[in-house]
């Protein structure tokens, strides 16, 4: 007769636990104080994968909500000039003219570097080439032929990667054999299905592809690029984490969070979290280089120290 009693006791415990969780969720939904705040960050779409990871971890420990809206760099700058965005994540800082609407109101932005990103050059797995010189890419953008390749494929004509290469080449308009897709995933898909082109994407889209994109990234390879800035260095570098952090890979960009809200609120908390220990570890896990590397102190046992002396 004891088994039914134990069964009832177990059911009572399970029911009580379920009721407790339900009550907590109900109270959270009915209590504004437990629901937390909600803010929005406009994010350069090339940086969305890692920022979505940061958001998920940040929200897991508090009731607040961070909305991330992916936009091209051009779209973000337009929103800033129209004062329709006050929290952004992008791969550069803004010029005084671009942030003039906030400067007029004496709002000084809080600019925080949170990581180091790279721009990856990808080709079809069938391609015989695995290296490329940066000078060849720059010359191509200036109108010269690109040896062995038909052209470059960017994510978006208004993206930060396009602006990055325009600045590198010192040009205002791209040549006719430079093509654009809708986003980074479309570039990966195009290159996987078409040999003879170089795709230009954010490194994070390679290191953390969406599940449905894995079949396409498996058909790609990342080119190693010669860094012409480093004298007497004939090596070619891939956008690995160490090469990004050490500045050996030539196509690197610093990632910034820019906060124009003018007060210390949830936006400040999210920035601090991203730039802090946990946020920086998320950047490491994503294959990017964090802005701050934590150094560990290693204590050497006295007997080992003496033996080495």
C-alpha positions as a Markdown table, in Angstrom:
| # | Residue | x | y | z |
|---|---|---|---|---|
| 1 | Unk | 0.0 | 0.0 | 0.0 |
| 2 | Unk | 3.0 | 2.3 | 0.2 |
| 3 | Unk | 3.7 | 2.6 | -3.5 |
| 4 | Unk | 0.5 | 4.5 | -4.3 |
| 5 | Unk | 1.3 | 6.9 | -1.4 |
| 6 | Unk | 4.8 | 7.5 | -2.9 |
| 7 | Unk | 3.3 | 8.0 | -6.3 |
| 8 | Unk | 0.8 | 10.6 | -4.9 |
| 9 | Unk | 3.6 | 12.4 | -3.1 |
| 10 | Unk | 5.6 | 12.6 | -6.3 |
| 11 | Unk | 2.6 | 13.9 | -8.2 |
| 12 | Unk | 2.0 | 16.5 | -5.5 |
| 13 | Unk | 5.6 | 17.7 | -5.8 |
| 14 | Unk | 5.5 | 17.9 | -9.6 |
| 15 | Unk | 2.2 | 19.7 | -9.5 |
| 16 | Unk | 3.5 | 22.1 | -6.9 |
| 17 | Unk | 6.6 | 22.8 | -9.0 |
| 18 | Unk | 4.6 | 23.4 | -12.1 |
| 19 | Unk | 2.2 | 25.6 | -10.3 |
| 20 | Unk | 5.0 | 27.6 | -8.8 |
| 21 | Unk | 6.6 | 28.2 | -12.2 |
| 22 | Unk | 3.3 | 29.1 | -13.7 |
| 23 | Unk | 2.6 | 31.5 | -10.9 |
| 24 | Unk | 6.0 | 33.2 | -11.3 |
| 25 | Unk | 5.5 | 33.6 | -15.1 |
| 26 | Unk | 2.0 | 35.0 | -14.4 |
| 27 | Unk | 3.2 | 37.4 | -11.8 |
| 28 | Unk | 6.0 | 38.5 | -14.2 |
| 29 | Unk | 3.6 | 39.2 | -17.0 |
| 30 | Unk | 1.2 | 41.1 | -14.7 |
| 31 | Unk | 3.9 | 43.0 | -12.9 |
| 32 | Unk | 5.5 | 45.8 | -14.9 |
| 33 | Unk | 8.4 | 46.0 | -12.5 |
| 34 | Unk | 9.3 | 42.4 | -13.3 |
| 35 | Unk | 8.8 | 42.8 | -17.1 |
| 36 | Unk | 11.9 | 45.1 | -17.4 |
| 37 | Unk | 12.7 | 47.7 | -20.0 |
| 38 | Unk | 13.0 | 47.4 | -23.7 |
| 39 | Unk | 15.5 | 49.2 | -25.9 |
| 40 | Unk | 16.6 | 49.0 | -29.6 |
| 41 | Unk | 20.0 | 48.9 | -31.2 |
| 42 | Unk | 20.4 | 49.3 | -34.9 |
| 43 | Unk | 23.2 | 46.9 | -36.0 |
| 44 | Unk | 25.3 | 46.8 | -39.2 |
| 45 | Unk | 24.0 | 43.6 | -40.7 |
| 46 | Unk | 27.5 | 42.2 | -41.2 |
| 47 | Unk | 27.8 | 42.1 | -37.4 |
| 48 | Unk | 24.4 | 40.5 | -36.6 |
| 49 | Unk | 25.4 | 36.9 | -35.7 |
| 50 | Unk | 27.7 | 37.9 | -32.8 |
| 51 | Unk | 25.4 | 40.6 | -31.5 |
| 52 | Unk | 22.5 | 38.1 | -31.5 |
| 53 | Unk | 24.6 | 35.9 | -29.3 |
| 54 | Unk | 25.4 | 38.7 | -26.9 |
| 55 | Unk | 21.7 | 39.7 | -26.7 |
| 56 | Unk | 20.7 | 36.1 | -25.9 |
| 57 | Unk | 23.1 | 35.8 | -23.0 |
| 58 | Unk | 22.3 | 39.3 | -21.7 |
| 59 | Unk | 18.6 | 38.7 | -21.7 |
| 60 | Unk | 19.0 | 35.3 | -20.0 |
| 61 | Unk | 19.9 | 36.9 | -16.7 |
| 62 | Unk | 17.4 | 39.8 | -16.5 |
| 63 | Unk | 13.8 | 40.7 | -17.5 |
| 64 | Unk | 14.9 | 43.4 | -20.0 |
| 65 | Unk | 14.6 | 43.1 | -23.7 |
| 66 | Unk | 17.1 | 44.3 | -26.4 |
| 67 | Unk | 15.8 | 44.6 | -29.9 |
| 68 | Unk | 18.4 | 44.3 | -32.6 |
| 69 | Unk | 17.4 | 45.7 | -36.0 |
| 70 | Unk | 19.8 | 44.8 | -38.9 |
| 71 | Unk | 20.5 | 47.7 | -41.4 |
| 72 | Unk | 23.1 | 48.6 | -43.9 |
| 73 | Unk | 25.7 | 51.1 | -42.9 |
| 74 | Unk | 24.2 | 53.7 | -45.2 |
| 75 | Unk | 20.7 | 53.2 | -43.6 |
| 76 | Unk | 22.1 | 53.5 | -40.1 |
| 77 | Unk | 23.9 | 56.7 | -40.9 |
| 78 | Unk | 20.7 | 58.1 | -42.4 |
| 79 | Unk | 18.7 | 57.3 | -39.3 |
| 80 | Unk | 21.3 | 59.0 | -37.1 |
| 81 | Unk | 21.3 | 62.2 | -39.2 |
| 82 | Unk | 17.5 | 62.2 | -38.9 |
| 83 | Unk | 17.8 | 61.5 | -35.2 |
| 84 | Unk | 15.7 | 58.3 | -35.5 |
| 85 | Unk | 18.4 | 56.1 | -33.9 |
| 86 | Unk | 20.3 | 56.7 | -30.7 |
| 87 | Unk | 22.0 | 53.3 | -30.1 |
| 88 | Unk | 24.0 | 51.6 | -32.9 |
| 89 | Unk | 26.6 | 49.0 | -33.6 |
| 90 | Unk | 28.8 | 49.4 | -36.6 |
| 91 | Unk | 32.4 | 48.9 | -37.8 |
| 92 | Unk | 33.4 | 52.6 | -37.6 |
| 93 | Unk | 32.7 | 55.8 | -35.7 |
| 94 | Unk | 30.7 | 58.6 | -37.2 |
| 95 | Unk | 31.9 | 61.9 | -38.5 |
| 96 | Unk | 30.9 | 65.2 | -36.7 |
| 97 | Unk | 28.6 | 66.0 | -39.7 |
| 98 | Unk | 26.9 | 62.6 | -39.4 |
| 99 | Unk | 26.1 | 63.1 | -35.7 |
| 100 | Unk | 25.4 | 66.8 | -36.0 |
| 101 | Unk | 21.7 | 66.4 | -35.0 |
| 102 | Unk | 22.8 | 65.2 | -31.6 |
| 103 | Unk | 25.7 | 67.6 | -31.2 |
| 104 | Unk | 23.2 | 70.5 | -31.6 |
| 105 | Unk | 21.5 | 69.3 | -28.4 |
| 106 | Unk | 24.9 | 69.0 | -26.6 |
| 107 | Unk | 24.6 | 65.2 | -26.5 |
| 108 | Unk | 28.1 | 63.6 | -26.5 |
| 109 | Unk | 28.0 | 60.0 | -27.7 |
| 110 | Unk | 29.5 | 57.3 | -25.6 |
| 111 | Unk | 31.7 | 55.3 | -28.0 |
| 112 | Unk | 33.0 | 51.9 | -26.9 |
| 113 | Unk | 35.1 | 49.5 | -29.0 |
| 114 | Unk | 33.8 | 46.0 | -28.4 |
| 115 | Unk | 35.7 | 43.9 | -30.9 |
| 116 | Unk | 37.7 | 43.4 | -34.1 |
| 117 | Unk | 36.0 | 42.1 | -37.2 |
| 118 | Unk | 37.4 | 41.0 | -40.5 |
| 119 | Unk | 36.1 | 41.0 | -44.0 |
| 120 | Unk | 36.5 | 37.6 | -45.6 |
| 121 | Unk | 37.1 | 36.9 | -49.3 |
| 122 | Unk | 35.5 | 33.6 | -50.2 |
| 123 | Unk | 35.5 | 31.6 | -53.4 |
| 124 | Unk | 34.0 | 28.4 | -54.6 |
| 125 | Unk | 35.6 | 25.2 | -53.3 |
| 126 | Unk | 36.3 | 24.3 | -57.0 |
| 127 | Unk | 38.6 | 27.3 | -57.4 |
| 128 | Unk | 42.3 | 26.5 | -58.0 |
| 129 | Unk | 43.2 | 29.7 | -56.1 |
| 130 | Unk | 43.6 | 30.0 | -52.4 |
| 131 | Unk | 45.5 | 33.3 | -52.1 |
| 132 | Unk | 45.1 | 36.8 | -53.4 |
| 133 | Unk | 47.1 | 40.0 | -53.0 |
| 134 | Unk | 45.2 | 43.0 | -51.6 |
| 135 | Unk | 46.8 | 45.2 | -54.3 |
| 136 | Unk | 45.1 | 43.1 | -56.9 |
| 137 | Unk | 41.7 | 43.7 | -55.3 |
| 138 | Unk | 42.4 | 47.4 | -55.1 |
| 139 | Unk | 43.6 | 47.7 | -58.7 |
| 140 | Unk | 40.4 | 45.8 | -59.8 |
| 141 | Unk | 38.2 | 48.3 | -58.0 |
| 142 | Unk | 40.1 | 51.0 | -59.9 |
| 143 | Unk | 39.2 | 49.4 | -63.3 |
| 144 | Unk | 42.1 | 46.9 | -63.9 |
| 145 | Unk | 41.4 | 43.2 | -64.6 |
| 146 | Unk | 41.3 | 40.8 | -61.7 |
| 147 | Unk | 43.5 | 37.8 | -62.6 |
| 148 | Unk | 41.6 | 34.5 | -62.8 |
| 149 | Unk | 38.3 | 36.0 | -61.5 |
| 150 | Unk | 35.2 | 37.4 | -63.1 |
| 151 | Unk | 34.4 | 39.9 | -60.4 |
| 152 | Unk | 33.6 | 40.7 | -56.8 |
| 153 | Unk | 30.2 | 40.0 | -55.1 |
| 154 | Unk | 29.2 | 42.2 | -52.2 |
| 155 | Unk | 26.3 | 41.8 | -49.7 |
| 156 | Unk | 24.6 | 45.1 | -50.3 |
| 157 | Unk | 25.5 | 48.2 | -52.4 |
| 158 | Unk | 25.0 | 50.3 | -49.2 |
| 159 | Unk | 26.9 | 48.1 | -46.8 |
| 160 | Unk | 29.8 | 48.9 | -44.7 |
| 161 | Unk | 32.0 | 46.4 | -46.7 |
| 162 | Unk | 31.4 | 48.4 | -49.8 |
| 163 | Unk | 32.3 | 51.6 | -48.1 |
| 164 | Unk | 35.4 | 50.0 | -46.6 |
| 165 | Unk | 36.7 | 48.9 | -50.0 |
| 166 | Unk | 35.8 | 52.3 | -51.6 |
| 167 | Unk | 37.9 | 54.0 | -49.0 |
| 168 | Unk | 40.7 | 51.5 | -49.5 |
| 169 | Unk | 40.7 | 52.1 | -53.3 |
| 170 | Unk | 40.0 | 55.9 | -53.0 |
| 171 | Unk | 37.0 | 55.7 | -55.4 |
| 172 | Unk | 33.4 | 56.9 | -55.3 |
| 173 | Unk | 31.9 | 54.5 | -57.8 |
| 174 | Unk | 32.4 | 50.7 | -58.3 |
| 175 | Unk | 33.2 | 49.2 | -61.7 |
| 176 | Unk | 30.6 | 47.4 | -63.7 |
| 177 | Unk | 31.8 | 43.9 | -62.9 |
| 178 | Unk | 31.2 | 44.4 | -59.1 |
| 179 | Unk | 27.9 | 42.8 | -58.1 |
| 180 | Unk | 25.7 | 43.0 | -55.1 |
| 181 | Unk | 23.2 | 40.6 | -53.5 |
| 182 | Unk | 20.6 | 41.3 | -50.8 |
| 183 | Unk | 22.7 | 40.2 | -47.7 |
| 184 | Unk | 25.6 | 38.1 | -46.6 |
| 185 | Unk | 23.7 | 34.8 | -46.9 |
| 186 | Unk | 22.9 | 35.5 | -50.5 |
| 187 | Unk | 26.5 | 36.1 | -51.2 |
| 188 | Unk | 27.5 | 32.8 | -49.7 |
| 189 | Unk | 24.8 | 31.0 | -51.7 |
| 190 | Unk | 25.8 | 32.7 | -54.9 |
| 191 | Unk | 29.5 | 31.9 | -54.5 |
| 192 | Unk | 28.7 | 28.3 | -53.6 |
| 193 | Unk | 26.7 | 27.9 | -56.8 |
| 194 | Unk | 29.0 | 29.9 | -59.1 |
| 195 | Unk | 32.7 | 29.4 | -59.6 |
| 196 | Unk | 35.0 | 32.3 | -60.8 |
| 197 | Unk | 33.8 | 35.0 | -58.4 |
| 198 | Unk | 35.1 | 36.4 | -55.0 |
| 199 | Unk | 32.5 | 36.9 | -52.4 |
| 200 | Unk | 32.9 | 39.7 | -49.8 |
| 201 | Unk | 31.3 | 39.0 | -46.4 |
| 202 | Unk | 31.8 | 39.6 | -42.7 |
| 203 | Unk | 34.0 | 37.0 | -41.1 |
| 204 | Unk | 31.2 | 36.2 | -38.5 |
| 205 | Unk | 29.0 | 34.8 | -41.3 |
| 206 | Unk | 31.6 | 32.2 | -42.0 |
| 207 | Unk | 32.5 | 31.3 | -38.4 |
| 208 | Unk | 28.9 | 31.2 | -37.3 |
| 209 | Unk | 26.7 | 30.3 | -40.3 |
| 210 | Unk | 23.0 | 29.8 | -39.9 |
| 211 | Unk | 22.0 | 26.1 | -39.9 |
| 212 | Unk | 20.4 | 26.4 | -43.2 |
| 213 | Unk | 23.5 | 27.9 | -44.7 |
| 214 | Unk | 25.9 | 25.2 | -43.6 |
| 215 | Unk | 25.5 | 23.3 | -46.9 |
| 216 | Unk | 26.6 | 26.4 | -48.8 |
| 217 | Unk | 29.6 | 27.3 | -46.5 |
| 218 | Unk | 30.8 | 23.7 | -46.9 |
| 219 | Unk | 31.2 | 24.5 | -50.6 |
| 220 | Unk | 33.4 | 27.6 | -50.0 |
| 221 | Unk | 37.0 | 28.3 | -49.0 |
| 222 | Unk | 38.4 | 31.5 | -47.6 |
| 223 | Unk | 41.2 | 33.2 | -49.4 |
| 224 | Unk | 44.4 | 34.1 | -47.7 |
| 225 | Unk | 45.4 | 37.7 | -48.3 |
| 226 | Unk | 48.8 | 39.3 | -48.6 |
| 227 | Unk | 49.2 | 42.2 | -46.2 |
| 228 | Unk | 51.1 | 44.8 | -48.2 |
| 229 | Unk | 51.3 | 47.1 | -45.2 |
| 230 | Unk | 53.8 | 44.9 | -43.4 |
| 231 | Unk | 57.2 | 45.5 | -45.0 |
| 232 | Unk | 59.3 | 42.5 | -45.9 |
| 233 | Unk | 56.4 | 40.2 | -45.3 |
| 234 | Unk | 55.6 | 37.9 | -48.2 |
| 235 | Unk | 53.1 | 35.8 | -46.2 |
| 236 | Unk | 49.4 | 35.5 | -46.9 |
| 237 | Unk | 47.0 | 35.6 | -44.0 |
| 238 | Unk | 43.6 | 34.2 | -43.4 |
| 239 | Unk | 41.1 | 36.0 | -41.2 |
| 240 | Unk | 41.7 | 33.8 | -38.2 |
| 241 | Unk | 41.2 | 35.1 | -34.6 |
| 242 | Unk | 44.9 | 35.5 | -33.9 |
| 243 | Unk | 45.5 | 37.2 | -37.3 |
| 244 | Unk | 42.7 | 39.7 | -36.6 |
| 245 | Unk | 43.9 | 40.5 | -33.1 |
| 246 | Unk | 47.5 | 40.9 | -34.1 |
| 247 | Unk | 46.7 | 43.0 | -37.2 |
| 248 | Unk | 48.3 | 40.6 | -39.6 |
| 249 | Unk | 45.2 | 40.2 | -41.7 |
| 250 | Unk | 44.8 | 43.4 | -43.8 |
| 251 | Unk | 41.0 | 43.6 | -44.0 |
| 252 | Unk | 40.2 | 44.3 | -40.4 |
| 253 | Unk | 37.6 | 46.6 | -38.9 |
| 254 | Unk | 37.1 | 47.8 | -35.3 |
| 255 | Unk | 33.6 | 47.2 | -34.0 |
| 256 | Unk | 31.9 | 50.0 | -32.0 |
| 257 | Unk | 28.8 | 50.5 | -29.9 |
| 258 | Unk | 27.7 | 54.2 | -30.1 |
| 259 | Unk | 25.2 | 55.4 | -27.5 |
| 260 | Unk | 23.5 | 58.7 | -28.1 |
| 261 | Unk | 20.7 | 58.3 | -25.5 |
| 262 | Unk | 22.2 | 61.0 | -23.3 |
| 263 | Unk | 21.5 | 59.3 | -20.1 |
| 264 | Unk | 22.6 | 56.2 | -18.2 |
| 265 | Unk | 20.0 | 53.5 | -18.8 |
| 266 | Unk | 19.5 | 50.0 | -20.2 |
| 267 | Unk | 21.5 | 51.0 | -23.3 |
| 268 | Unk | 24.5 | 51.7 | -21.1 |
| 269 | Unk | 24.1 | 48.4 | -19.3 |
| 270 | Unk | 24.0 | 46.5 | -22.5 |
| 271 | Unk | 27.2 | 48.3 | -23.8 |
| 272 | Unk | 29.0 | 47.6 | -20.5 |
| 273 | Unk | 27.9 | 43.9 | -20.7 |
| 274 | Unk | 29.2 | 43.6 | -24.2 |
| 275 | Unk | 32.5 | 45.2 | -23.4 |
| 276 | Unk | 32.9 | 43.3 | -20.2 |
| 277 | Unk | 34.3 | 39.8 | -19.5 |
| 278 | Unk | 31.3 | 37.8 | -20.6 |
| 279 | Unk | 30.6 | 39.8 | -23.7 |
| 280 | Unk | 34.3 | 39.6 | -24.8 |
| 281 | Unk | 34.2 | 35.8 | -24.3 |
| 282 | Unk | 31.2 | 35.7 | -26.6 |
| 283 | Unk | 33.3 | 37.5 | -29.3 |
| 284 | Unk | 36.1 | 34.9 | -28.8 |
| 285 | Unk | 33.6 | 32.0 | -29.2 |
| 286 | Unk | 32.3 | 33.7 | -32.4 |
| 287 | Unk | 35.7 | 33.6 | -34.0 |
| 288 | Unk | 36.3 | 37.3 | -33.8 |
| 289 | Unk | 38.9 | 39.2 | -31.8 |
| 290 | Unk | 37.7 | 40.9 | -28.6 |
| 291 | Unk | 38.6 | 44.4 | -28.0 |
| 292 | Unk | 40.1 | 43.4 | -24.6 |
| 293 | Unk | 42.0 | 40.3 | -23.9 |
| 294 | Unk | 42.1 | 39.2 | -20.3 |
| 295 | Unk | 45.5 | 37.9 | -19.1 |
| 296 | Unk | 45.7 | 35.1 | -16.6 |
| 297 | Unk | 48.4 | 35.2 | -13.9 |
| 298 | Unk | 50.1 | 31.8 | -13.7 |
| 299 | Unk | 51.8 | 31.1 | -10.4 |
| 300 | Unk | 54.9 | 28.9 | -10.7 |
| 301 | Unk | 55.6 | 26.4 | -7.9 |
| 302 | Unk | 58.8 | 27.3 | -6.0 |
| 303 | Unk | 60.4 | 23.9 | -6.7 |
| 304 | Unk | 59.8 | 24.3 | -10.5 |
| 305 | Unk | 61.1 | 27.8 | -10.4 |
| 306 | Unk | 64.3 | 26.6 | -8.6 |
| 307 | Unk | 64.8 | 23.8 | -11.0 |
| 308 | Unk | 64.6 | 26.1 | -14.0 |
| 309 | Unk | 67.2 | 28.5 | -12.4 |
